[in-house]
């Protein structure tokens, strides 16, 4: 087993971790949902939001494990925070850094690991979002199970989930449907993406504001738009929005908390469905997300797994 060296900026990194005041805090739904989503996207039984302290790793959120952390010297995540790129270990038995690691040779018997460093805007790697399996994986991946999905019905279902929240913040929700807006996609992935987009729109829209959802059929694809009258984002924030290495989080207009990671995973879900997710925003003038999906997937049979 090879121990990970300390990052060159270790004092700065630990100071940043302390500044965020997140270690040993209570579980939060926003982080738990991210761990679940990562597990489902990568098709692994274990996923964690892991923070690396001076001599331990601590799990802010976890799926598939009961313990809350462990020693830093055996931690895979201690290796991940040495850089800003995804660390993938397809088969731990074939990697000299980990082959005799106790986390490999005994519980939880790690054979596959993929970790993305969680880096603050000033460059400090606080920890990772990682997934783990008991069998080897070249890449992790969740099979896409396609079906015909009516976007208007999907929007109506998602909007109903936020009825209490929108009423509490006095936010108006309006819909411009297109009955022909039907796509071939994974229903669960699409539902999760739209739910996250609407949740963010409500979170960053002040009381009395509005959110408008619409669908539009084009030649070969369908657009689903979520537009709000919220606080908006600067050009700098937009540049960081979909990059794990510049992960950041911002409280909502009513103090709502969140992990800041949901949109990163949403883009991955959209791309698995051969679509695109784009955003336009200006401070004080709201934000518009446009989800574009092909009407039919390439190399796929409806109802069958697609990889």
C-alpha positions, 0 to 999 in steps of 0.5 A: 500500500502506498500512502498518499503524500500531503497536498502542497497546500495542506495548511491552506486546505485544512484552513478552508475545510475548517472555514466551511464549518461542515465537519461532524455536522448532522446529515442533510437531505441535499447531500444525501440526495447527491450520494444517492444520485451518484450511486445510481448514475455510476451503478455502484452500491456505495457512494459518499460525499467525503471530507478529508481532515488532517488525520481522518476522512469523514462522510457528510453523506453516504450510501451503502456503508454504515460507518461515518469515516476512517483513517486518512492513511488508508483513504482512497480520497487522500489520493484524489485530493492531490489533483483536480481531476477524476481519479478512477481505479478500475481494479484495485487488485491491479493497482500497486497503490491499493492492492494490499490496502485493508479497505481492499483486502477486508470490509468494504472490499473495494475493487472499483473506485471513482472519486471527483475532488470537491474544490473551493473557488480558491483552489482548496480540495476539501474532499471528494464525491466518490463511488465504490463497488465490490467488483471491477468496472474501465468505467462506471455507468448506469444503463439507460432504460429508454421509454416514450416520455410525455414532457407535459405530463412530466412537468405537471407531476414535478410541479405538484411536488413543490406545491407547498414550497411555492405556496410558502414563498408565494412564487407563481408557477406557469406552464406553456405546454406542447402536447407533441413534446414527447421524447425517448429517454430514461424516465427516472433520469429525466424526472430527477433532472427536471426536479432539480432544475425546478428546485433550484429555480424556486430556491433562488427566486425571492418571494413574490417571483415566478417560474415559467416552464415550457416545452417546444418541439423542433425538427429533431429534438424537443426543448424543455425550458425552466425560466425564473425571475430570481437573483441570477448569476454572474458570468464568473458563476456561470463559468463554474457551474458545471465543473466539479473542480470549481464546485461552489454552493450558494444559499437560497433567497430564504436561506435554503441550503444545498450542496451545489453538486446537483447541476453537475450530476444533472448534466451527466444524466442529460448527456446519457440521454444524448441531450444538452443542458444550457443556461443563461443568466444575469444578476438580478434578472433571473436564470433560464435553463434549456434542456434539449433532448432528441425525439429518438435516441440513436442505437437504442430500442425503446424499453431496452437497456441503453449503454 
